[in-house]
Amino acid sequence: MRQILFILLWFAVGCKAWASPMPQSTAAHFCQLLVQDAEGHIKSLNAFANGDAPLFVEYVFQHDGWRDLRIFPHGDKWYAATDELPSSLDHEHQRYIQEVFPRMLHEAEEGRWEVVDQYVDRLLEYQRQFSNTEKVTSISAPFPVTLLLALLFIVFLLIPLLQKRFSASGPHQPVRTPSP
């Protein structure tokens, strides 16, 4: 029992608390950001959120997942906030890359979601300005996949009903009455 209490206490102390829950709109806005994956493809964060943007963004912020996101473009390479940045990147850009997420995290902890949205807007602008967004491999949204699956499910439900109806209303043969 003591081990369970210790684990719960450790988890509670290790997680950063937010003053108010993250709005769905802020999470969806954040997931519009682009990131370079391990294979070098540029994708939106929606491709990694698996349809649950608020949970994904909470992971990114509360468990320091932002430290590994290669979200800052420079030439053909993208960098994470904790990467060693090239000397060809001027001091102002290096400082922005290293400070934007800790500042955004502070605003999230205070529940100032409008300010977090403003930071996301600036990040999106930074990405548009310093990246070649034509190289985006996948900006996937969970909605079209969900819609497609729902339609397929409905079609598969309707097939037996339609077969039953058409087989029941097929060509009618006159009913023969037994002759006396």
C-alpha positions, 0 to 999 in steps of 0.5 A: 500500500505504501508503494502505491501511495508513493507512486501516486504522490510522485506522479502528482508532484511530477505533473504540472497543474493548469489553472483551467482545462485546455480548451479544445480550440486551443489544442486543435490550433496547436496541432496545426503546427508542423513537425519533422518526423524521424524519417525527415517528413514534415507533418502536422501534429494532427498526424500524431494526435490520433484524434485526441488533440487535448490529450496529445497537447497535455502530453507535449506540455506537461511531460516535456514532450516539446523538448523533442519536437523538431518544430523550428525550420532552418533551411532544409533541416528542422530543430527542436528547442533543445537541439544544438543550433547551427551557428548560421542561425542568428542569435535572435532566432536561437533565443526565440527557439530556446524560450518560446516553449517555456514561456508558452508552458508558463501561460498554460499553467496560468490558464491564459489560453488566449496568450497560448493561442497568440504564441501558436500563431507566432509559431505558425508564422515562423514556420511559414516564413522559414520553411518550405511548406510544399514539402509537407508530407501529411496534414492528416485530420482524423475527421475524414478517416472517421467519416469514411469508417462510419460510411463503410459501417452503414453500407455493410449494415444496409447490404443484408437489408437490401438483399432481403428486400430485393429477394422478397420483391423478385419476380412473382410466380403465379401461385398454383392451386391444387387441382381437385 
